Amino acid sequence: MYGMDFIKEGGLVVRSPLLDGSNYSYWKARMKALTKAQDEKAWRAVLNGWKHPVTKDGKGKETLKPEESWSTDEERMTIYNTRALNAIFNGVDINQL
């Protein structure tokens, strides 16, 4: 469609590259760029992980906090995590697993 000139000039990072089992180094670099391009905080979710918000009762026992009672910051962190997960899930060829 674009010919070799498009490849020489570079391409847009708008969708996940496909990890096929033989291209991990390339895939990893592209996934980092893609995730950071979506949102820098989405990349931080990859680096730091995400933990479901919890509440503590009077005895200090933690239980998962219902989504409808999440704070604005908790919702925002979930969105970043979801963006990163979406990129990763779309970048893995399940036929190669």
N, CA, C and O atoms as a Tinker XYZ file with bonds, in Angstrom:
   388  protein
     1  N      0.824000   -1.195000    0.000000    73     2
     2  CA     0.000000    0.000000    0.000000    64     1     3
     3  C      0.866000    1.256000    0.000000    63     2     4     5
     4  O      0.648000    2.149000   -0.819000    81     3
     5  N      1.847000    1.341000    0.906000    73     3     6
     6  CA     2.691000    2.514000    0.974000    64     5     7
     7  C      4.030000    2.307000    0.295000    63     6     8     9
     8  O      4.741000    3.273000    0.018000    81     7
     9  N      4.380000    1.075000    0.026000    73     7    10
    10  CA     5.659000    0.797000   -0.600000    64     9    11
    11  C      6.790000    0.855000    0.416000    63    10    12    13
    12  O      6.565000    1.119000    1.597000    81    11
    13  N      7.970000    0.615000   -0.041000    73    11    14
    14  CA     9.134000    0.575000    0.830000    64    13    15
    15  C      9.494000    1.949000    1.383000    63    14    16    17
    16  O     10.109000    2.029000    2.446000    81    15
    17  N      9.129000    3.034000    0.695000    73    15    18
    18  CA     9.439000    4.373000    1.196000    64    17    19
    19  C      8.775000    4.620000    2.538000    63    18    20    21
    20  O      9.345000    5.303000    3.389000    81    19
    21  N      7.593000    4.085000    2.742000    73    19    22
    22  CA     6.908000    4.261000    4.019000    64    21    23
    23  C      7.707000    3.594000    5.130000    63    22    24    25
    24  O      7.846000    4.158000    6.216000    81    23
    25  N      8.227000    2.413000    4.875000    73    23    26
    26  CA     9.000000    1.696000    5.881000    64    25    27
    27  C     10.290000    2.452000    6.195000    63    26    28    29
    28  O     10.682000    2.545000    7.359000    81    27
    29  N     10.944000    2.985000    5.187000    73    27    30
    30  CA    12.173000    3.744000    5.408000    64    29    31
    31  C     11.925000    4.988000    6.244000    63    30    32    33
    32  O     12.776000    5.380000    7.043000    81    31
    33  N     10.781000    5.605000    6.068000    73    31    34
    34  CA    10.464000    6.827000    6.793000    64    33    35
    35  C      9.985000    6.547000    8.206000    63    34    36    37
    36  O      9.923000    7.467000    9.021000    81    35
    37  N      9.651000    5.327000    8.515000    73    35    38
    38  CA     9.124000    5.006000    9.835000    64    37    39
    39  C      7.614000    4.917000    9.780000    63    38    40    41
    40  O      6.993000    5.273000    8.778000    81    39
    41  N      7.052000    4.455000   10.824000    73    39    42
    42  CA     5.611000    4.285000   10.855000    64    41    43
    43  C      5.036000    4.804000   12.158000    63    42    44    45
    44  O      5.763000    5.101000   13.106000    81    43
    45  N      3.766000    4.903000   12.184000    73    43    46
    46  CA     3.073000    5.327000   13.386000    64    45    47
    47  C      2.947000    4.154000   14.348000    63    46    48    49
    48  O      2.796000    3.005000   13.932000    81    47
    49  N      3.011000    4.456000   15.625000    73    47    50
    50  CA     2.808000    3.427000   16.636000    64    49    51
    51  C      1.381000    3.618000   17.154000    63    50    52    53
    52  O      1.149000    4.315000   18.142000    81    51
    53  N      0.438000    2.984000   16.468000    73    51    54
    54  CA    -0.958000    3.149000   16.856000    64    53    55
    55  C     -1.642000    1.831000   17.196000    63    54    56    57
    56  O     -2.763000    1.828000   17.705000    81    55
    57  N     -0.988000    0.732000   16.925000    73    55    58
    58  CA    -1.557000   -0.543000   17.318000    64    57    59
    59  C     -0.443000   -1.476000   17.757000    63    58    60    61
    60  O      0.724000   -1.308000   17.400000    81    59
    61  N     -0.839000   -2.449000   18.531000    73    59    62
    62  CA     0.142000   -3.351000   19.119000    64    61    63
    63  C      0.852000   -4.183000   18.071000    63    62    64    65
    64  O      0.212000   -4.733000   17.175000    81    63
    65  N      2.182000   -4.283000   18.176000    73    63    66
    66  CA     2.878000   -5.255000   17.340000    64    65    67
    67  C      2.519000   -6.645000   17.853000    63    66    68    69
    68  O      2.160000   -6.797000   19.021000    81    67
    69  N      2.609000   -7.633000   17.018000    73    67    70
    70  CA     2.199000   -8.979000   17.403000    64    69    71
    71  C      3.404000   -9.797000   17.862000    63    70    72    73
    72  O      4.352000  -10.008000   17.106000    81    71
    73  N      3.350000  -10.249000   19.103000    73    71    74
    74  CA     4.390000  -11.122000   19.639000    64    73    75
    75  C      4.116000  -12.526000   19.124000    63    74    76    77
    76  O      3.067000  -13.112000   19.395000    81    75
    77  N      5.080000  -13.056000   18.373000    73    75    78
    78  CA     4.858000  -14.382000   17.782000    64    77    79
    79  C      5.807000  -15.438000   18.314000    63    78    80    81
    80  O      5.847000  -16.554000   17.796000    81    79
    81  N      6.575000  -15.099000   19.348000    73    79    82
    82  CA     7.485000  -16.063000   19.942000    64    81    83
    83  C      8.911000  -15.939000   19.447000    63    82    84    85
    84  O      9.825000  -16.509000   20.042000    81    83
    85  N      9.116000  -15.195000   18.360000    73    83    86
    86  CA    10.476000  -15.056000   17.827000    64    85    87
    87  C     10.944000  -13.604000   17.815000    63    86    88    89
    88  O     12.067000  -13.324000   17.396000    81    87
    89  N     10.106000  -12.683000   18.264000    73    87    90
    90  CA    10.425000  -11.259000   18.132000    64    89    91
    91  C     10.264000  -10.494000   19.444000    63    90    92    93
    92  O      9.819000   -9.347000   19.443000    81    91
    93  N     10.621000  -11.119000   20.550000    73    91    94
    94  CA    10.367000  -10.502000   21.847000    64    93    95
    95  C     11.054000   -9.144000   22.014000    63    94    96    97
    96  O     10.417000   -8.197000   22.474000    81    95
    97  N     12.311000   -9.027000   21.661000    73    95    98
    98  CA    13.030000   -7.758000   21.856000    64    97    99
    99  C     12.369000   -6.625000   21.084000    63    98   100   101
   100  O     12.169000   -5.534000   21.617000    81    99
   101  N     12.030000   -6.890000   19.826000    73    99   102
   102  CA    11.325000   -5.899000   19.007000    64   101   103
   103  C      9.969000   -5.573000   19.608000    63   102   104   105
   104  O      9.610000   -4.403000   19.742000    81   103
   105  N      9.206000   -6.614000   19.975000    73   103   106
   106  CA     7.870000   -6.446000   20.545000    64   105   107
   107  C      7.924000   -5.614000   21.818000    63   106   108   109
   108  O      7.113000   -4.707000   22.006000    81   107
   109  N      8.868000   -5.919000   22.686000    73   107   110
   110  CA     8.988000   -5.218000   23.969000    64   109   111
   111  C      9.221000   -3.721000   23.759000    63   110   112   113
   112  O      8.570000   -2.896000   24.400000    81   111
   113  N     10.131000   -3.376000   22.878000    73   111   114
   114  CA    10.425000   -1.968000   22.613000    64   113   115
   115  C      9.216000   -1.252000   22.019000    63   114   116   117
   116  O      8.893000   -0.133000   22.416000    81   115
   117  N      8.560000   -1.894000   21.079000    73   115   118
   118  CA     7.370000   -1.284000   20.462000    64   117   119
   119  C      6.211000   -1.162000   21.437000    63   118   120   121
   120  O      5.480000   -0.172000   21.411000    81   119
   121  N      6.035000   -2.171000   22.308000    73   119   122
   122  CA     4.955000   -2.113000   23.299000    64   121   123
   123  C      5.201000   -0.981000   24.289000    63   122   124   125
   124  O      4.264000   -0.301000   24.708000    81   123
   125  N      6.452000   -0.783000   24.659000    73   123   126
   126  CA     6.772000    0.323000   25.558000    64   125   127
   127  C      6.409000    1.652000   24.903000    63   126   128   129
   128  O      5.778000    2.506000   25.526000    81   127
   129  N      6.809000    1.822000   23.651000    73   127   130
   130  CA     6.503000    3.056000   22.924000    64   129   131
   131  C      5.000000    3.245000   22.767000    63   130   132   133
   132  O      4.487000    4.348000   22.959000    81   131
   133  N      4.305000    2.189000   22.425000    73   131   134
   134  CA     2.859000    2.270000   22.239000    64   133   135
   135  C      2.159000    2.642000   23.534000    63   134   136   137
   136  O      1.292000    3.516000   23.548000    81   135
   137  N      2.529000    1.987000   24.614000    73   135   138
   138  CA     1.873000    2.239000   25.890000    64   137   139
   139  C      2.169000    3.653000   26.379000    63   138   140   141
   140  O      1.273000    4.332000   26.880000    81   139
   141  N      3.405000    4.101000   26.240000    73   139   142
   142  CA     3.754000    5.460000   26.650000    64   141   143
   143  C      3.041000    6.491000   25.779000    63   142   144   145
   144  O      2.668000    7.559000   26.263000    81   143
   145  N      2.850000    6.177000   24.500000    73   143   146
   146  CA     2.150000    7.103000   23.609000    64   145   147
   147  C      0.681000    7.223000   23.994000    63   146   148   149
   148  O      0.083000    8.289000   23.849000    81   147
   149  N      0.097000    6.130000   24.483000    73   147   150
   150  CA    -1.291000    6.187000   24.928000    64   149   151
   151  C     -1.407000    7.079000   26.150000    63   150   152   153
   152  O     -2.286000    7.938000   26.229000    81   151
   153  N     -0.506000    6.862000   27.104000    73   151   154
   154  CA    -0.516000    7.643000   28.331000    64   153   155
   155  C      0.691000    7.234000   29.163000    63   154   156   157
   156  O      0.908000    6.047000   29.406000    81   155
   157  N      1.463000    8.196000   29.591000    73   155   158
   158  CA     2.643000    7.893000   30.399000    64   157   159
   159  C      2.261000    7.121000   31.660000    63   158   160   161
   160  O      3.010000    6.250000   32.104000    81   159
   161  N      1.120000    7.428000   32.230000    73   159   162
   162  CA     0.699000    6.727000   33.448000    64   161   163
   163  C      0.277000    5.290000   33.150000    63   162   164   165
   164  O      0.314000    4.442000   34.041000    81   163
   165  N     -0.117000    5.011000   31.929000    73   163   166
   166  CA    -0.388000    3.618000   31.545000    64   165   167
   167  C      0.911000    2.830000   31.582000    63   166   168   169
   168  O      0.927000    1.679000   32.019000    81   167
   169  N      2.001000    3.441000   31.126000    73   167   170
   170  CA     3.297000    2.771000   31.189000    64   169   171
   171  C      3.706000    2.543000   32.639000    63   170   172   173
   172  O      4.258000    1.492000   32.964000    81   171
   173  N      3.445000    3.510000   33.512000    73   171   174
   174  CA     3.760000    3.330000   34.930000    64   173   175
   175  C      2.952000    2.190000   35.538000    63   174   176   177
   176  O      3.421000    1.515000   36.454000    81   175
   177  N      1.745000    1.974000   35.037000    73   175   178
   178  CA     0.949000    0.840000   35.514000    64   177   179
   179  C      1.622000   -0.476000   35.158000    63   178   180   181
   180  O      1.551000   -1.440000   35.921000    81   179
   181  N      2.275000   -0.517000   33.999000    73   179   182
   182  CA     3.029000   -1.719000   33.612000    64   181   183
   183  C      4.206000   -1.904000   34.557000    63   182   184   185
   184  O      4.449000   -3.011000   35.037000    81   183
   185  N      4.928000   -0.844000   34.824000    73   183   186
   186  CA     6.117000   -0.923000   35.667000    64   185   187
   187  C      5.785000   -1.257000   37.117000    63   186   188   189
   188  O      6.458000   -2.077000   37.742000    81   187
   189  N      4.747000   -0.621000   37.644000    73   187   190
   190  CA     4.436000   -0.738000   39.065000    64   189   191
   191  C      3.342000   -1.742000   39.384000    63   190   192   193
   192  O      3.167000   -2.130000   40.540000    81   191
   193  N      2.607000   -2.162000   38.368000    73   191   194
   194  CA     1.474000   -3.043000   38.620000    64   193   195
   195  C      0.270000   -2.261000   39.115000    63   194   196   197
   196  O      0.349000   -1.056000   39.356000    81   195
   197  N     -0.825000   -2.950000   39.262000    73   195   198
   198  CA    -2.071000   -2.332000   39.726000    64   197   199
   199  C     -2.641000   -3.210000   40.812000    63   198   200   201
   200  O     -2.577000   -4.436000   40.727000    81   199
   201  N     -3.185000   -2.603000   41.810000    73   199   202
   202  CA    -3.813000   -3.342000   42.899000    64   201   203
   203  C     -5.244000   -2.856000   43.047000    63   202   204   205
   204  O     -5.507000   -1.655000   43.101000    81   203
   205  N     -6.153000   -3.801000   43.110000    73   203   206
   206  CA    -7.563000   -3.470000   43.291000    64   205   207
   207  C     -7.727000   -2.667000   44.579000    63   206   208   209
   208  O     -7.175000   -3.047000   45.611000    81   207
   209  N     -8.470000   -1.570000   44.536000    73   207   210
   210  CA    -8.695000   -0.795000   45.756000    64   209   211
   211  C     -9.360000   -1.647000   46.847000    63   210   212   213
   212  O    -10.203000   -2.498000   46.566000    81   211
   213  N     -8.962000   -1.397000   48.077000    73   211   214
   214  CA    -9.493000   -2.147000   49.212000    64   213   215
   215  C    -10.001000   -1.196000   50.281000    63   214   216   217
   216  O     -9.645000   -0.018000   50.311000    81   215
   217  N    -10.829000   -1.725000   51.149000    73   215   218
   218  CA   -11.252000   -1.021000   52.357000    64   217   219
   219  C    -10.857000   -1.879000   53.548000    63   218   220   221
   220  O    -10.689000   -3.093000   53.429000    81   219
   221  N    -10.711000   -1.236000   54.690000    73   219   222
   222  CA   -10.366000   -1.954000   55.914000    64   221   223
   223  C    -11.498000   -1.788000   56.912000    63   222   224   225
   224  O    -12.063000   -0.706000   57.071000    81   223
   225  N    -11.815000   -2.902000   57.587000    73   223   226
   226  CA   -12.813000   -2.810000   58.637000    64   225   227
   227  C    -12.142000   -2.374000   59.939000    63   226   228   229
   228  O    -10.941000   -2.107000   59.953000    81   227
   229  N    -12.891000   -2.302000   61.010000    73   227   230
   230  CA   -12.367000   -1.861000   62.297000    64   229   231
   231  C    -11.228000   -2.708000   62.829000    63   230   232   233
   232  O    -10.420000   -2.231000   63.625000    81   231
   233  N    -11.154000   -3.965000   62.397000    73   231   234
   234  CA   -10.092000   -4.869000   62.846000    64   233   235
   235  C     -8.886000   -4.869000   61.908000    63   234   236   237
   236  O     -7.915000   -5.589000   62.139000    81   235
   237  N     -8.950000   -4.063000   60.853000    73   235   238
   238  CA    -7.842000   -3.987000   59.905000    64   237   239
   239  C     -7.915000   -5.005000   58.777000    63   238   240   241
   240  O     -6.992000   -5.104000   57.969000    81   239
   241  N     -9.006000   -5.762000   58.718000    73   239   242
   242  CA    -9.158000   -6.744000   57.644000    64   241   243
   243  C     -9.498000   -6.025000   56.338000    63   242   244   245
   244  O    -10.405000   -5.194000   56.287000    81   243
   245  N     -8.750000   -6.363000   55.280000    73   243   246
   246  CA    -8.969000   -5.749000   53.978000    64   245   247
   247  C     -9.979000   -6.539000   53.163000    63   246   248   249
   248  O     -9.964000   -7.770000   53.155000    81   247
   249  N    -10.861000   -5.812000   52.473000    73   247   250
   250  CA   -11.792000   -6.419000   51.518000    64   249   251
   251  C    -11.770000   -5.570000   50.251000    63   250   252   253
   252  O    -11.502000   -4.370000   50.300000    81   251
   253  N    -12.051000   -6.203000   49.127000    73   251   254
   254  CA   -12.075000   -5.466000   47.862000    64   253   255
   255  C    -13.165000   -4.403000   47.916000    63   254   256   257
   256  O    -14.290000   -4.662000   48.342000    81   255
   257  N    -12.810000   -3.224000   47.482000    73   255   258
   258  CA   -13.732000   -2.095000   47.474000    64   257   259
   259  C    -14.634000   -2.195000   46.247000    63   258   260   261
   260  O    -14.139000   -2.383000   45.135000    81   259
   261  N    -15.956000   -2.072000   46.431000    73   259   262
   262  CA   -16.857000   -2.116000   45.263000    64   261   263
   263  C    -16.561000   -0.959000   44.298000    63   262   264   265
   264  O    -16.261000    0.155000   44.728000    81   263
   265  N    -16.647000   -1.232000   43.010000    73   263   266
   266  CA   -16.319000   -0.219000   42.001000    64   265   267
   267  C    -17.127000    1.061000   42.165000    63   266   268   269
   268  O    -16.607000    2.153000   41.934000    81   267
   269  N    -18.376000    0.944000   42.555000    73   267   270
   270  CA   -19.212000    2.137000   42.670000    64   269   271
   271  C    -18.763000    3.074000   43.797000    63   270   272   273
   272  O    -19.228000    4.211000   43.874000    81   271
   273  N    -17.871000    2.610000   44.663000    73   271   274
   274  CA   -17.392000    3.483000   45.739000    64   273   275
   275  C    -15.923000    3.875000   45.578000    63   274   276   277
   276  O    -15.312000    4.392000   46.513000    81   275
   277  N    -15.358000    3.631000   44.398000    73   275   278
   278  CA   -13.980000    4.031000   44.142000    64   277   279
   279  C    -13.897000    5.551000   44.080000    63   278   280   281
   280  O    -14.823000    6.224000   43.627000    81   279
   281  N    -12.777000    6.072000   44.542000    73   279   282
   282  CA   -12.516000    7.508000   44.435000    64   281   283
   283  C    -12.149000    7.842000   42.986000    63   282   284   285
   284  O    -11.917000    6.952000   42.169000    81   283
   285  N    -12.104000    9.114000   42.693000    73   283   286
   286  CA   -11.706000    9.556000   41.356000    64   285   287
   287  C    -10.287000    9.078000   41.028000    63   286   288   289
   288  O    -10.022000    8.644000   39.907000    81   287
   289  N     -9.376000    9.159000   42.008000    73   287   290
   290  CA    -8.005000    8.690000   41.779000    64   289   291
   291  C     -7.956000    7.181000   41.546000    63   290   292   293
   292  O     -7.190000    6.720000   40.700000    81   291
   293  N     -8.746000    6.412000   42.266000    73   291   294
   294  CA    -8.778000    4.958000   42.075000    64   293   295
   295  C     -9.320000    4.610000   40.692000    63   294   296   297
   296  O     -8.811000    3.699000   40.039000    81   295
   297  N    -10.336000    5.320000   40.248000    73   295   298
   298  CA   -10.874000    5.101000   38.903000    64   297   299
   299  C     -9.838000    5.449000   37.843000    63   298   300   301
   300  O     -9.684000    4.732000   36.854000    81   299
   301  N     -9.134000    6.547000   38.054000    73   299   302
   302  CA    -8.123000    6.989000   37.097000    64   301   303
   303  C     -7.004000    5.949000   36.974000    63   302   304   305
   304  O     -6.566000    5.635000   35.867000    81   303
   305  N     -6.550000    5.421000   38.098000    73   303   306
   306  CA    -5.485000    4.418000   38.064000    64   305   307
   307  C     -5.959000    3.146000   37.353000    63   306   308   309
   308  O     -5.179000    2.494000   36.660000    81   307
   309  N     -7.213000    2.802000   37.523000    73   307   310
   310  CA    -7.772000    1.640000   36.841000    64   309   311
   311  C     -7.796000    1.852000   35.334000    63   310   312   313
   312  O     -7.525000    0.925000   34.570000    81   311
   313  N     -8.116000    3.049000   34.910000    73   311   314
   314  CA    -8.132000    3.363000   33.476000    64   313   315
   315  C     -6.741000    3.199000   32.881000    63   314   316   317
   316  O     -6.599000    2.640000   31.793000    81   315
   317  N     -5.715000    3.673000   33.575000    73   315   318
   318  CA    -4.351000    3.530000   33.075000    64   317   319
   319  C     -3.984000    2.056000   32.946000    63   318   320   321
   320  O     -3.401000    1.639000   31.945000    81   319
   321  N     -4.325000    1.282000   33.950000    73   319   322
   322  CA    -4.050000   -0.157000   33.925000    64   321   323
   323  C     -4.793000   -0.831000   32.774000    63   322   324   325
   324  O     -4.232000   -1.681000   32.083000    81   323
   325  N     -6.041000   -0.455000   32.569000    73   323   326
   326  CA    -6.846000   -1.049000   31.503000    64   325   327
   327  C     -6.273000   -0.724000   30.132000    63   326   328   329
   328  O     -6.275000   -1.580000   29.246000    81   327
   329  N     -5.790000    0.477000   29.944000    73   327   330
   330  CA    -5.163000    0.857000   28.665000    64   329   331
   331  C     -3.939000   -0.009000   28.389000    63   330   332   333
   332  O     -3.742000   -0.493000   27.274000    81   331
   333  N     -3.124000   -0.194000   29.421000    73   331   334
   334  CA    -1.925000   -1.010000   29.254000    64   333   335
   335  C     -2.294000   -2.463000   28.969000    63   334   336   337
   336  O     -1.713000   -3.083000   28.078000    81   335
   337  N     -3.245000   -3.007000   29.708000    73   335   338
   338  CA    -3.669000   -4.390000   29.479000    64   337   339
   339  C     -4.222000   -4.579000   28.073000    63   338   340   341
   340  O     -3.941000   -5.587000   27.425000    81   339
   341  N     -4.997000   -3.626000   27.606000    73   339   342
   342  CA    -5.565000   -3.712000   26.268000    64   341   343
   343  C     -4.457000   -3.790000   25.215000    63   342   344   345
   344  O     -4.528000   -4.600000   24.291000    81   343
   345  N     -3.452000   -2.960000   25.360000    73   343   346
   346  CA    -2.331000   -2.991000   24.402000    64   345   347
   347  C     -1.633000   -4.343000   24.446000    63   346   348   349
   348  O     -1.313000   -4.913000   23.403000    81   347
   349  N     -1.397000   -4.857000   25.644000    73   347   350
   350  CA    -0.701000   -6.137000   25.782000    64   349   351
   351  C     -1.543000   -7.282000   25.215000    63   350   352   353
   352  O     -1.033000   -8.106000   24.456000    81   351
   353  N     -2.798000   -7.337000   25.571000    73   351   354
   354  CA    -3.661000   -8.410000   25.080000    64   353   355
   355  C     -3.771000   -8.400000   23.557000    63   354   356   357
   356  O     -3.830000   -9.459000   22.931000    81   355
   357  N     -3.797000   -7.212000   22.964000    73   355   358
   358  CA    -3.867000   -7.122000   21.510000    64   357   359
   359  C     -2.548000   -7.415000   20.836000    63   358   360   361
   360  O     -2.501000   -7.599000   19.620000    81   359
   361  N     -1.467000   -7.462000   21.610000    73   359   362
   362  CA    -0.154000   -7.697000   21.035000    64   361   363
   363  C      0.368000   -9.100000   21.182000    63   362   364   365
   364  O      1.527000   -9.369000   20.866000    81   363
   365  N     -0.470000  -10.007000   21.661000    73   363   366
   366  CA    -0.025000  -11.402000   21.850000    64   365   367
   367  C     -0.815000  -12.302000   20.909000    63   366   368   369
   368  O     -2.045000  -12.264000   20.883000    81   367
   369  N     -0.107000  -13.094000   20.153000    73   367   370
   370  CA    -0.725000  -14.047000   19.241000    64   369   371
   371  C     -1.067000  -15.303000   20.036000    63   370   372   373
   372  O     -0.179000  -16.093000   20.353000    81   371
   373  N     -2.340000  -15.493000   20.359000    73   371   374
   374  CA    -2.729000  -16.634000   21.197000    64   373   375
   375  C     -2.489000  -17.962000   20.495000    63   374   376   377
   376  O     -2.429000  -19.002000   21.151000    81   375
   377  N     -2.353000  -17.946000   19.197000    73   375   378
   378  CA    -2.070000  -19.177000   18.465000    64   377   379
   379  C     -0.634000  -19.640000   18.688000    63   378   380   381
   380  O     -0.302000  -20.790000   18.401000    81   379
   381  N      0.220000  -18.753000   19.198000    73   379   382
   382  CA     1.614000  -19.089000   19.455000    64   381   383
   383  C      1.849000  -19.533000   20.885000    63   382   384   385
   384  O      2.960000  -19.929000   21.238000    81   383
   385  N      0.821000  -19.472000   21.706000    73   383   386
   386  CA     0.979000  -19.859000   23.120000    64   385   387
   387  C      0.971000  -21.335000   23.301000    63   386   388
   388  O      1.094000  -21.820000   24.426000    81   387
